[in-house]
């Protein structure tokens, strides 16, 4: 069932000393596709001296910019409405473009822990099932094996490390699920976006079956559907960071991010993961 969601994304980067030559790339723009339709979108960058829009090799929308003047703060605001849940899947790319999602991604490379978990806990349950059915079983297993815990992992934590810890956040659970899917021969990819509620950005997985991508959210053990707004895809989180940049200077950075997503006409959003 389709749902009209409103969202507000805010990012602020504070620098401990003035910097120059700030070059940035943002992957924060939702794109209309088979499962969602972007109906309104407003963006604002401060200072936003010079910027342009493009796309990366995965088809994600990029906002790229450069600020030549000294600055101590960079801000980005985005609001919009998206109709979600328009379909339960979306058509896949051409065959030659899918290979990159079958392999690769340094954060999802399986090690002994993941291979043992797959062999002992999953392999006996997956035989004879479709890729989507297998994906749902793997999603449920990951949800049970990885306790949602903030502060024990970071952006560079691998799927193998998260599996050994038995803890992590949505990025880690998605990486573990992708690694296990690939061990079973399932083509899977990493998705970033927003989830209804209030907090930060979210991540989940899409699995390929019969030429269509189906979204599965191991953090919440549900299908990615009307509660989710898709932003970007990649082999792992390293392919689709929401913010990346360089600058001249020796300043430290302090980044603050706020995401709010709510159903149009509903009260203020409540907290989520």
N, C-alpha and C positions, 0 to 999 in steps of 0.2 A: 504494500500500500504506500503510495507516495505521500510525502510530508514536505511542507515548506518550512525550511529552517532559516533563521537569522543568525548571523555570526559577527563577532567583533574580535579582531586580532590586533594586539599592540605589542611592539617590541621597542625597548629602549636600551641603548648601549652607552654607558658612561665611561669616559676615559680619565685616568688619574692626572693626566697632563695633556696639553694641547697636542694634537696630531695633525699631519698633513697628508695629502695624496691618498685619501680614503677611497679605495676601490671595493665594491661590494657586488655580490650576486645573491638575490633572494628567490627562493622557490616557495612562494606563499599564495599563489594565485590559483584558485580552483578553475577547472576547465569543464565546459559542458561536454557530456558524452552520453552513452546509452543509459547509464544508471542515474545521472543527475543533470539538471539544467540550471545554469547560473542565470538568475533573472536580473539582479542588480549587483553592482560592484563599485566601490569607491576606495581609492588608495591615496595616501599622502605620505611623502617623505620629507623629513627636515634634517639637514638643509635641502637636499634634493637639487643640487646645483645643475647636474647633467645626468640624465638617465635615459634608458631605452629598453625595449622589450624584445625578447628573442625566445629561443627554445634550445634544449639540450638534446643529446643523442637519444634519450628515452622519450622525447616528446613533451617533457615538462615545460611549463611556461617559466621563463626567467625574467626577472627585473634586474638589470645591470646598471650600475651608476658609478660616478666619480665626483668627488668633492675636493677641489684644489685648495680651498681656503682652510686655515687652521680651525679646528673645532674640538670641543670637549664632550659633545653629545650627538648621537645620531638616533632619530626616532622614525618609526614606521607604523602607520595606522591603516587598517583595512576593515571595511564593513561591507556586508552584502547579504543577499538572500539567495538560497539555493533550494530547488525542489529536488528532493532525494527519493530513493526507492522507486525509480521509474521502471527498473527491470532488475532481475536477480543476477544478471551477468552482463558482460560487455564483450563484443567481438574482439578476437585476438589479432595481433599484427601478422604480417606475412611470415612464412616459415623461417626464412633466413634471419628475421629479426627476433625470433623466439629463442635462438640458440644461447644468447647471452643470459637468459633467465634459467637455463638448465645447469649452468656451471658458473664459476666465477663469484667474486665477492669475497674479499679476505675475511670478513667478519662472520661468514656463515660456513667456513670450511669445517667439516666434521672431524673430530679427533676420537680417541679411544672411548671417552665417556659417552658421546653421542652414538657411536657405532654399537656399543654394548647395550645402551638403552633401546635402540631400534631393534636389535636382534632379539633381545629378551622380552621387551614389553609390547612391541608393535608388530613385528613381522608375522607372528602367528595369527593376528587379528585382521590383517589386510588382504590376505590372499583371496582372489576372486572378486574383489570389490572395485568399483570405478574410482578414478582419480579423486572425484569430489567426495565420495564416501570415505575414501582413505584420508583425505584432507580433514574431514570432520573428526575422524577418530584421532588423528595426530593432534589436531587442535585441542581436543578434550584432554588428551594425555599431557600436553604441554601445560595447559591450564592447571592441572593437578600437580605437575612436577616442579613448576617454577612459582614460588611464592612472590606475589607482587610486593616488592620492598624497595623503597627509595634509599639512595645513599651508598649502596653496596657495589654498584657498577657505574661506569661512565660511558662516554660516547665511543671509546675504543675497546670496550669489552667484547670479546668474541662469543659466539654461540657456545663453544666448548667450555669457556670459562664460566659462563652463566649456568650451564648445565651442572658443572662441578659445584658451584655455589648453591644451586637450587633456589636462587633468588634473583630478582632483577625487576626491570620496568617493562613497559610495552615494547620498547626497542629490542630488549633481550629476548622476550618471549617470542617475538616475531622472528628474530634470527634463529632461535632454536627450532621453531616450526619449519622454517625454510630449509634448514640443514637436514632435518628428518625427512621432509618431503623429497628432497633430492636424493637421499639415500634409498628411497623407495622408487626412484625413477619418475617422480612427479615434478613437472615444471612449475616453479613457484617464484613469486617475486615480492619484494618489500613495498609497502604503501605508506605514505605519510598523509596526514590530514587532520581533521577536527572531529571530535565526538561530542554529542549533545551533553551539555553540562558546563562546568566552569573549571578551568585549570590551565593546562598547557596543551601542546599539540599531541597527537596520538599516532600510533603505528599499528598496522595489521598486515595481513598476507592475502595475496590472491593466488589461487591455484588454477591451472589450465585443464579444461576438459572439453574435448570435441570442438576445439576452435573458439572457446569462450572462457573468459576469466571470471571466477567466482570469488567474492571476498569473504574471508574468515578472520575473526578477531579472537586470537587465543587469550588475550588479557581478560576478556569478558565472556569467553566461551560462547560466542554468538556469531551469526552471519553478519557481515558488514553490509548494512542495508540503509534503511531510512534514517538511522541515527548518526550516520557517518557522512562526512564531506571529504571527498577525495581531493588531494592536492598534487602529489607526485609519486612516481614509481621508480624502482631501481633494483639492482641485484641485492643490495643491502643498504643500510643507512648511509654508508659513505657515498652512495650515488645520488642521494637526494636530500642533502642538508637544507634546512630552511634558510639558513644564513651562513655566508662564507665571505671573507674579505681579507684585504691586506692594507697596511698603512705605513707611513714613515713616522718613526717616533719610538720612544721607550716606555710608553704609557701602559699601565695595566687596564684591563677591561672588566666592567661589571655589567652583565646582561640581565635584563628583566623582561619576561614574556608573560603575557596574559591572553587567554583565549576564553571567549564566552560563546556558547551555541545554545539556542533555545528555539522551540517551536513557535512560529508566528502566532501571536495572540495569547501566548501562555505567560505565566508569571516569570519573574527573574529566575535564571538557571540555578540549579543546585550543584554542589561539588561532585566531581567525578575523578577518576584516576587520570 
